[in-house]
Amino acid sequence: MRPRHFFLLVLPLLLPDLAWAQVRIVGRVIEDKSALPIGFADVTIRSPGGATLGQVEADEFGNFEFTVRRGYGVRIHAARIGYKENTTPLLYFDEHRLLQVEVRLDPEAILLAPLEIVAWSEVIDNAMLEGYWRRVESGLGIYITREQVEARNPGFVSDLLREVPGVQMSGGTVGARPSVRMVRASNRNCATQIFVDGFLVNPRDITGEPEDFRIDDMVSPASVEGIEVYRGLSTVPPEFLNPDAACGVIAIWTRRGGRS
């Protein structure tokens, strides 16, 4: 039997004094092998004795959230049809006010009766990209589509962003791997928020400082389906809102199972 996995990233966050006793738990349920999100999983937060403290259904991208009192130890349990259930070890919060958790589930083999195909239906697009295509139609941000990527044939993803107004490169030239951020973030103590397939990949580190993240170390142009760029807080969609979103948002979507 394979060991069950979970991933825990503890991030300090400055909150109002009235919330000093509260801990916000933000998490995502993903498949262990592919790291793809598992939508609509049942997620339960439990006390050390096993009592249920709260229960939610993850959204289509596997995201969930709880708020609990600091000082309590809890476990996170996730379940979804077709996957083996998983429960994290006991989590303690100490002085932290925000925790990010990934709960990984292994697929569970289900025996099916013999199947005879009698008709074909239209291929359903990747649900992860539906929100991206919808936002492209809205036109609130700056978008780079797959067709534009193929037309430009860049060496790195950062090369696609060099001509986007308000985007700043540092630590590299054309053909190198620079750090990418918004110009508006230069005078703030926060980093431009970078999402890959809907998940924040450059959160603050354990000291509270923004991480120096290089897009080109994670994503190649060949894997990009689309890119969204939001320069100001007023245009950032709810999916990407967090305390540092005022410093700009770059969302990258890969081609996993998407349109060809």
QUISULDA-V279802 format. One record per run of one state. SS is the DSSP state (H for helix, E for strand, L for the rest). FROM is the first residue (numbers start at 1). TO is the last residue. If there is no record, write none. Layout:
{{SS	FROM	TO} {SS	FROM	TO}}
This chain:
{{L	1	5} {E	6	11} {L	12	16} {H	17	19} {L	20	21} {E	22	31} {L	32	36} {E	37	37} {L	38	41} {E	42	47} {L	48	51} {E	52	57} {L	58	62} {E	63	69} {L	70	73} {E	74	79} {L	80	82} {E	83	83} {L	84	85} {E	86	87} {L	88	90} {E	91	91} {L	92	97} {E	98	105} {L	106	106} {E	107	107} {L	108	126} {H	127	138} {L	139	141} {E	142	145} {H	146	152} {L	153	156} {H	157	161} {L	162	166} {E	167	170} {L	171	178} {E	179	182} {H	183	185} {L	186	192} {E	193	196} {L	197	198} {E	199	200} {L	201	203} {E	204	204} {L	205	209} {E	210	210} {L	211	214} {H	215	217} {L	218	220} {H	221	223} {E	224	230} {L	231	232} {H	233	235} {L	236	237} {H	238	240} {L	241	244} {H	245	247} {L	248	248} {E	249	254} {L	255	260}}
